[in-house]
Amino acid sequence: MDQTPRILSLYLGKRVLITTLVVQVALTIPVVLSALFHQLPPAALRGGLLGPALVGTLPTVTYIALPISVGVAAALEFSRMSSEGMVAVLYSLRLSAWSIARPAIVCALAATAFGYFCSCWLAPRYVGAMHDVLNVIRHSLNHRMLEPGQFYSFDEGRRIVYFERWETPDIAANVFIRQRSAEKKVEETITASRAEFRRNDFSVVMILTHGQIQSRPDDGRRVRVSDFDEYAISLPMQGAKALPSRNWKGVFELNMRDFLAYMKYAMVDRRNFAEWASEAVKRLVIPALALAHTLLGIGLVLNVASATGRRSAAGGAAVAVLPAVHIGILVAAETLIRANPALAIFVIGLALAEIAFGIWLIQRQTIGDAKRAAPAMPALAGA
């Protein structure tokens, strides 16, 4: 008998999937929260930037953490089965190591497919949202993040804004603005008692009330002073529907077709090619580590731990190998390839070697079990 019973396959597959989900959540939430808290100031929360930042970060963290999640889940499940003597029972039913590992391998293949979906479509589509948020933070493009008592520059320094305090989250008091119009060739100094920031779809309109405008022409003529009850100024800030657009686009934001087409342009410059190669390895190699880690984890546990549960500690130690391997490949993909793009071949070789080593370990266990299960040859008469 070499076919795993269907009910047993479903049982093992369900346990691996549930453990994968638990490990994935345990890995993803701390990484995402630490990234957000590290890069976002407290004012970003009241500015409504947490949601776009989360959308931009979660897909990338998901496909990077998924391989180690499914690998550890499969290794933990096989370590539990070994410690409880369940593997010995399955061997007694004449099930091979490949038959026992098949449900976990199917789960790993499903995780690999989902990882490619995230790395090749989902992450490139939404990762730009995080960089849009960082652009807003660096250039003070969200009015709720502005701090009183500071000067803020907009429109490449052509407009300076200052206010004394916030009355409400959208109304500032004692506002000072200095702006220069290249078209009118006039420099204006505006003071107002209050300013209300009103968002439209794609920008912010600042409504000034009860103030004064001093206009000084560039030709040096006399200053013109005028009072106003209400005056509106449009600011290139975060609107209600979208974040302000950036004037650049990273290679990590390209869809898969454009990403592959960009290769011939990236090869012209070594730095651009190194960035492209690093992104290519992360998109195309990291998801496949779900299968690699699963094969290696199962192979290590079956070969190191005892099927009857007498060496359960050894199985737990084998599980600890997987995070080290995963982190090593991630560091190589992120740093070594950026230093030398040719090292991408080395990283790909590491992933393939891990798959091959995992297959060899499981096959070695299968051959060993077959030899142990084979009946001894009877002794010949007269020998």
Residue, then its C-alpha position, 0 to 999 in steps of 0.5 A: m500500500d503506497q497511497t495515503p488514505r483520503i481522510l488521512s490526506l485531508y487531515l494532514g493537509k488541514r493541519v498544515l494549512i492551519t499551522t501555516l495560517v497561524v505562523q503567517v499571522a504571527l510573522t506578518i503582524p509584527v513585521v508590518l506594524s514595526a515597519l509602519f511605526h518605524q516609517l510613519p510619524p504619529a501625525a500620520l494616524r490623524g492624517g488618514l495615512l495608515g490605511p494606504a500604508l498598510v495596503g502598500t506594505l501587506p502584499t510584499v510582507t505576505y509573499i516574503a513570509l509565506p515560504i517560511s510559514v508553510g515550511v515551518a508548519a510542515a516541519l512542526e507537523f511532522s515533528r509532532m507526528s514523529s514525537e507521537g509515534m504516528v510516523a511509525v504507525l504510517y510506516s507500518l501501513r506500508l506508506s512511503a515517506w513520499s506518500i506521507a509527505r504528499p499532503a504537505i507538498v500539495c499545500a506547499l505548491a498551493a502556497t507557492a502559487f499564491g506567493y507568485f500571485c502576490s509577488c508578480w501582481l498584487a505587490p507591484r500593484y499596491v506597493g506604490a501606495m506606501h511610497d505615496v505615503l512616504n512622499v506625503i510625509r517627506h513633503s508635508l502634503n497632508h494638512r493634518m500632519l502640519e505642526p504649528g509654529q513651523f514654516y512649510s514650503f510648497d511649489e518648489g519654494r514659491r509658497i511659504v506657509y506658517f500658522e500659530r495653532w490649530e483650533t480644530p483638525d481642519i482650522a488653523a489660526n493666525v496664518f502667514i503666507r508668502q508666495r511668488s507668482a512668476e506669471k504676474k511677477v508679483e510677490e504676495t504676503i498674506t496674513a489671516s486670522r483663520a484658515e480652513f483646509r477643505r479637501n476636494d478630490f485630488s487637492v486641498v483648498m485653503i479658505l482664508t478669512h479676515g485677512q490682508i494681502q500685500s502685493r509687491p511687483d518685481d519692478g519695484r513699484r509701491v506696495r499695494v495693500s488690500d483687505f479681504d473677508e474670504y480668500a481661497i488658495s489651492l495647495p498640492m496636498q492630499g485630496a479626498k480620493a487619492l494621494p498626491s502623485r510622485n514624479w518617479k516610479g520604481v522598478f518594484e511597481l512595474n507589472m510583470r510584462d513591463f518588468l521583463a521588458y525593462m530588463k534590456y534598458a536596465m542592463v545599460d546601467r550597472r546600478n539599475f541592473a543590480e536593482w532589477a536583478s534583486e527585484a527579479v530574484k525576490r519576485l521569481v525565487i522567493p515564492a518557490l522557497a515555499l516548496a523548498h522549505t517544505l521539502l527540506g523541513i520534512g526531509l530533516v525531520l524524517n531523517v533526524a527524528s525517530a519515527t517512534g518519538r524517542r528523539s523528539a528534541a532532534g526534530g524540533a532542532a531541525v525546524a530551527v534550520l529553516p528560518a536561518v536558510h530563509i533569512g540567508i537567502l533574503v539577505a543575499a537577494e537584497t544585499l549581495i545582488r545589489a553589490n554584484p548582479a551576477l550573484a543572482i545566479f548564486v542565489i538561484g543555485l541556493a534555492l535549487a540546491e535546497i529543493a534537491f537536498g530536500i528531495w534527496l533526504i525524503q528519497r533516502q528515508t523512502i529507500g531506507d524504509a523499503k529496505r527495512a520492510a523487505p523480508a530477509m532472504p532465507a538461508l540456502a541449505g548446506a551453506 
